[in-house]
Amino acid sequence: MTAGAQAWDEVRVVALALPAAEEDFPWGETVIKVRRKPGIPPWRKEGVHGPMFLWMGQRDADAPSVCVKLTRAYEEAVAVAGATPTTISGLGQWGWLTVRLEAVDVALVSDWVEESYRNVAPRRFVAELDARSPARGEGTDKAGDRLGPS
């Protein structure tokens, strides 16, 4: 197993551990979404109804990469990992970055996955995540930034 494939597996496990996170394959590639409600809406034939927070691409690609929607850590991802604006469906214009998994530590990518999740997840799921990790709990916004005076 390549280092990129191992990192891909680790990032997938981290993402699927987030509240209401589910895997979907809308373009034949793996994405992780936040399921808004159980079941499939009548207007959809299959898949997960909810916003995507992680595009995982292909595990067996020559250079496995993921795409995340970043705000607070956007510049850090560009500087540290050489992340580039995502070209898939023009997502880059909305804050999505493509990160090559072999270019950065999985722990840092996991932090970016959580930030991406917080950027798109409904508040009730962000609150559930905050309850799991007290350091991010009360006093933070969806991106994890402190609210109010320090």
C-alpha positions as CSV (number, residue, x, y, z in Angstrom):
1,M,0.0,0.0,0.0
2,T,1.4,3.4,-0.9
3,A,1.7,6.2,1.6
4,G,-1.0,8.2,-0.3
5,A,-3.4,5.3,-0.2
6,Q,-2.8,4.9,3.5
7,A,-3.3,8.6,4.1
8,W,-6.5,8.4,2.0
9,D,-7.8,5.6,4.3
10,E,-7.0,7.5,7.4
11,V,-8.7,10.7,6.2
12,R,-11.8,8.8,5.2
13,V,-12.0,7.2,8.7
14,V,-11.7,10.7,10.3
15,A,-14.4,12.2,8.1
16,L,-16.9,9.4,8.6
17,A,-16.5,9.7,12.4
18,L,-18.1,13.2,12.2
19,P,-21.8,13.6,13.1
20,A,-24.1,12.6,10.3
21,A,-21.3,12.1,7.9
22,E,-21.9,9.6,5.1
23,E,-20.2,8.5,2.0
24,D,-21.6,9.1,-1.5
25,F,-20.5,8.6,-5.1
26,P,-22.2,11.2,-7.2
27,W,-19.6,11.3,-10.0
28,G,-18.2,7.8,-9.5
29,E,-15.7,9.2,-7.0
30,T,-15.9,9.2,-3.2
31,V,-17.2,12.2,-1.4
32,I,-18.3,12.6,2.2
33,K,-21.5,14.6,2.9
34,V,-23.5,15.7,5.9
35,R,-26.8,13.9,5.8
36,R,-29.5,16.5,6.6
37,K,-32.3,14.0,7.2
38,P,-32.6,10.2,7.1
39,G,-33.8,8.5,3.9
40,I,-33.7,9.7,0.3
41,P,-35.9,12.6,-0.8
42,P,-38.5,11.6,-3.4
43,W,-36.9,13.7,-6.0
44,R,-33.6,11.9,-5.7
45,K,-33.2,8.3,-6.9
46,E,-30.2,7.5,-4.8
47,G,-27.4,8.9,-2.7
48,V,-27.0,11.2,0.3
49,H,-29.0,14.4,0.6
50,G,-26.9,17.0,2.2
51,P,-23.8,19.3,1.6
52,M,-20.4,17.8,0.6
53,F,-17.6,18.7,3.0
54,L,-14.9,16.4,1.6
55,W,-14.1,15.2,-2.0
56,M,-11.9,12.1,-1.7
57,G,-11.3,11.3,-5.4
58,Q,-9.8,8.0,-6.2
59,R,-7.8,6.0,-3.5
60,D,-5.6,4.4,-6.1
61,A,-4.7,7.6,-8.0
62,D,-1.1,8.2,-8.8
63,A,-1.1,11.1,-6.4
64,P,-4.2,10.7,-4.0
65,S,-5.7,14.1,-3.1
66,V,-8.7,15.5,-1.3
67,C,-10.7,18.7,-1.6
68,V,-11.9,20.6,1.4
69,K,-13.7,23.9,1.9
70,L,-11.5,26.1,4.1
71,T,-11.9,29.6,5.5
72,R,-9.7,30.1,8.6
73,A,-6.9,27.6,7.4
74,Y,-7.0,28.5,3.7
75,E,-3.7,30.4,3.6
76,E,-2.1,27.8,5.8
77,A,-3.1,25.0,3.5
78,V,-1.7,26.9,0.5
79,A,1.6,27.6,2.3
80,V,2.2,24.3,4.1
81,A,0.8,21.8,1.7
82,G,0.9,23.6,-1.6
83,A,-2.9,23.3,-1.9
84,T,-4.4,24.8,-5.0
85,P,-8.0,26.0,-5.8
86,T,-10.1,23.1,-6.7
87,T,-11.0,23.0,-10.4
88,I,-13.7,20.4,-10.2
89,S,-17.1,22.1,-11.0
90,G,-15.5,25.5,-10.3
91,L,-15.4,24.8,-6.6
92,G,-12.2,26.8,-6.1
93,Q,-14.1,30.0,-6.4
94,W,-16.0,29.1,-3.3
95,G,-13.0,28.4,-1.0
96,W,-12.4,24.7,-2.0
97,L,-8.7,23.6,-2.1
98,T,-7.2,20.5,-3.4
99,V,-4.5,19.0,-1.1
100,R,-2.2,16.2,-2.2
101,L,-2.1,13.7,0.6
102,E,1.6,12.9,0.2
103,A,2.5,16.6,0.7
104,V,1.2,17.0,4.3
105,D,0.8,15.2,7.6
106,V,-2.5,13.3,8.0
107,A,-3.2,15.0,11.3
108,L,-3.2,18.4,9.7
109,V,-5.4,17.2,6.8
110,S,-7.8,15.9,9.5
111,D,-8.0,19.3,11.1
112,W,-8.8,20.8,7.6
113,V,-11.5,18.1,7.1
114,E,-13.1,19.2,10.4
115,E,-13.0,22.8,9.4
116,S,-14.6,22.0,6.1
117,Y,-17.3,20.0,8.0
118,R,-17.9,23.0,10.3
119,N,-18.2,25.3,7.2
120,V,-21.1,23.3,5.7
121,A,-22.8,21.3,8.5
122,P,-26.0,22.4,10.1
123,R,-25.5,24.0,13.6
124,R,-27.0,21.0,15.4
125,F,-24.3,18.7,14.1
126,V,-21.6,21.3,14.8
127,A,-22.9,21.5,18.4
128,E,-22.8,17.7,18.6
129,L,-19.1,17.8,17.4
130,D,-18.4,20.6,20.0
131,A,-19.8,18.4,22.7
132,R,-17.3,15.6,21.8
133,S,-14.3,18.0,21.8
134,P,-14.4,20.4,24.8
135,A,-11.5,22.5,23.5
136,R,-13.7,23.6,20.6
137,G,-16.9,23.8,22.5
138,E,-18.6,27.0,23.8
139,G,-17.2,30.3,22.6
140,T,-16.4,29.2,19.0
141,D,-18.1,29.8,15.7
142,K,-18.6,27.2,12.9
143,A,-15.0,27.6,11.8
144,G,-13.7,27.1,15.4
145,D,-12.7,30.7,15.9
146,R,-13.2,32.2,19.3
147,L,-16.2,34.4,19.7
148,G,-16.2,37.6,21.7
149,P,-13.3,39.1,23.6
150,S,-10.5,36.8,24.7
